[in-house]
Amino acid sequence: MPLADWRDGESHADAAWGSLYNLDYLKANVAGGEGFDWYYDSAEAEILQRRKPIEDGAHGEPWVFRYKDIRSWWSELHHDRIGGVRSAVATAWVPGSKPVRFTEYGCAAIDKGANQPNKFLDPKSSESVLPKFSSGRRDDLMQMQYLRAMREYWSDARHNPASALYDGRMIDMARAHVWAWDARPFPAFPNTVSVWADGDNYARGHWLSGRASGQTLAAVVAELCDRAGLHSFDVSALHGVVRGYHISDLGTARAALQALMLAYGFEAVDRDGVLQFRMRDGQVTARITDDMLALSNELSGAFETSRTAEAEMAGRVLIGHIEAEGDFALRQAEAQFPGDAVPGVSQSDLPLVLTTAEGMSIAERWLAEARIARDTARFALPRSLCHLGAGDVVDHAGQRYRIDRVEQAEALLVDAVRTEAGIYRPSEYEEERIAPRSFIAPLPVYPVFLDLPLMTGDEAPHAPHIAVAAKPWPGRLRSGPPPRMRDMCSTSLLPPLPPSGGQRQCWQRWHRACGTGGHRCGCA
């Protein structure tokens, strides 16, 4: 069942909710929205969002046509409607007599997946199709927020009443099953496509494997604030998935938050004594015209603009991060404008676990944001507009400016930088599958006993020298007596031989606890 009817842009019917990831928006559509309050009667109406209410003028039972109205179906008598004629006699159904169980619910990790949670991509399937109005971009946060909305809504007793006929509630969430957890080991699946051909479907599929351990950005920021002793804060407007975050040294909460703010593009602003964290999205907070500006002796004009010299700009951005869904190796994402001859390079390392596409998205956003923010503005506002502050976006003469600083005096002296909503849309960069390392099974080694003279004179005369060879080399070797002697003697681990070259030789003594000894050699 859809939990959204979201479109790109700022003028669609649900834009007032602010974000597709808004939990209140998604929960409002669990028992509301399409399939409950309204429906589309044609493809044209759907494109134009021309919605029609779901009604039952004849019998006052609109829930009969609401496929989302589980509560009414569970708590009301059922009357068949054969040929549109309502039967006067109810069916054998006893209201509230048995629980409803979700044998399967879930959402693909794909852009706007909540518009059609049952849709998925699989080139081998005839049912492969994108959700409505989806770009097809991978979106793990969409899947996470859908599942959170469903779980939180139906776990609320106000929405899930108890039955008077059995010991339980209307919907048995203890037996609600999310699609899908895969028994194949992660990350061998999905990376080993030579074994599992459906690995390419993982990135934008319904799989929870490898995703369930992620945390919401809001939860991570809230924990950092709690640890710092900060209690008056609001993280409800933060949206993002944190796969892993490493804090390497002791420092302030501000320092710990800095990497997250840079990577996910959010800011902290003080509003009425509450520290509010919110995403940068470029959406306009207020529109100002020239006659709304104030005069200030600090300015040479009503609205001053300037542009940073191109020589001071970076033409390339390099972002270091930790590889997700693989061996957690260090990776680097690079972004550069096509044909850009600006030589400057900006490089930063983030202690975050990111996918390749996420790293590229951050690099591209940084590059675009810095290029657009070359244009700055200074202007003054009357104190009647004192509700505007740092982080707000104002529109002036068709250009958007994000307020960075406000100096309060007789008038509000504002410093702002130009911004655009488009730079905060995620990159369409295709995910790269991480090539797994081949497993090397431990194989028998080839030992050779060497009859060599004593090297120092301190050796046990009967102890042999052994040379060992293997391809591939298994690493550490364990040397010891045959199995039948293990009760008599213990064994010790041999450290690996250092690499040798030319005529260099390496000798190392080893001993067994039973008193015998031996030598191991590695020769070039």
Sequence and secondary structure as in RCSB ss.txt:
>XXXX:A:sequence
MPLADWRDGESHADAAWGSLYNLDYLKANVAGGEGFDWYYDSAEAEILQRRKPIEDGAHGEPWVFRYKDIRSWWS
ELHHDRIGGVRSAVATAWVPGSKPVRFTEYGCAAIDKGANQPNKFLDPKSSESVLPKFSSGRRDDLMQMQYLRAM
REYWSDARHNPASALYDGRMIDMARAHVWAWDARPFPAFPNTVSVWADGDNYARGHWLSGRASGQTLAAVVAELC
DRAGLHSFDVSALHGVVRGYHISDLGTARAALQALMLAYGFEAVDRDGVLQFRMRDGQVTARITDDMLALSNELS
GAFETSRTAEAEMAGRVLIGHIEAEGDFALRQAEAQFPGDAVPGVSQSDLPLVLTTAEGMSIAERWLAEARIARD
TARFALPRSLCHLGAGDVVDHAGQRYRIDRVEQAEALLVDAVRTEAGIYRPSEYEEERIAPRSFIAPLPVYPVFL
DLPLMTGDEAPHAPHIAVAAKPWPGRLRSGPPPRMRDMCSTSLLPPLPPSGGQRQCWQRWHRACGTGGHRCGCA
>XXXX:A:secstr
       SSS STTGGG  TT HHHHHHTTTSSBTTTEE SSHHHHHHT  EE   TTTS GGGG TT HHHHHH
S    EETTEE SS  S  TT S B  S B   SBTTGGGSTT    TT TT    TT    B HHHHHHHHHHH
HHHHTSTTTS B SSSSSBSB GGG  BS    S TTHHHH TTT GGGGGSTTSS  TTTTT EEHHHHHHHHH
HHTT  SEEEEE   EES B   S   HHHHHHHHHHHHTEEEEEETTEEEEEE     SEE  GGG    TT S
SSEEEEE  GGGSEEEEEEEEEESSSS  EEEEEEE TT    EEEEEEEEEEE HHHHHHHHHHHHHHHHHTTE
EEEEEE GGGTT  TT EEEETTEEEEEEEEEESSSEEEEEEEE GGGGS                    EEEEE
    SSS S TT  EEEEE SS  SSEEE   GGGTTT   EEE       TT EEEEEEE TTS EEEEEEE 
